[in-house]
């Protein structure tokens, strides 16, 4: 029953919003009829007032004032209350039908204004009508208690209904606002996830392609340089070059396979992500490109989570790739230090001092390494060393922290 009433109320409010004037005229005409009928009622044995047309005029004025209730709700209450008080003082019986216009004005006042205004105007209207009913000759046969209780409850009813309507409208507005906010939040979250995934794939492709292409370029250049002087070493380098390109194709296929991977049981299983266990293979590939890499480990090696293991390997890989491409040196040093719950990785080389004006540590490679470290709750620093060369230092937790990439600086 309440649901049907709420739906009916919603339809009436929607129609009122679309055609406010038409609905107001209908309501005012209905109230005018009720007030006119109420002015003709008297108590048994009582004589009707001599001014038979005065009530019609007063109620007509009060109903006309109701047409402006949206723009001037306070004025509508004052006018209808004054007309009703005058009608009661003239001897007309105070009935719910005669109170129709003032009840409608109080209802609209409660729905359109704040609580203080509703309370002040409501109390003033009640007091005025109760006093008028107490001194009216038309209610001499009614006890003083009934004269006061009747108008009080009849005028309290529209105020309570109006307040409930105002609270209901505020609740519906808040629900709609929360729904719109939730929709915007979902859209922003979806865009954020797409951006994060795009950045992750871009970093992975950069690490795979840049590393293997840099090694392949160095190996091909070395082979071209010594092809006549040392054919056997040239053959070994070309063999390593084949392995480098094959590894690049495998990792590229594995990375792109993530984009095409489905949850079907018949799908081809993906290869495991690389980790520090492949560090000897990385050192061997660098050696074939003419870069000697020394690896030292401090502390007791501890197991790493897959995400941290992949991040550590990619950072070492990118750092050695940068040494191969940019550093004028043939050696590099990788240091792994396990302490407490963190792994500190240092990749350095002994190249010549870097000029202060040379922009180092700001490329996409260093940016990608820093983003990888931040994504699992680690830190990374990269820059030239005072004694010459370049150094990359990162501290990673053994277990990834719950840090979003969007929250990192």
PyMOL commands that set and color helices and strands:
alter all, ss='L'
color gray80, all
select helices_A, chain A and resi 2-18+20-39+54-66+73-89+100-112+115-135+137-139+144-226+231-260+276-288+306-326+364-375+405-407
alter helices_A, ss='H'
color red, helices_A
select strands_A, chain A and resi 292-298+331-339+342-349+379-384+390-397
alter strands_A, ss='S'
color yellow, strands_A
deselect
rebuild
show_as cartoon
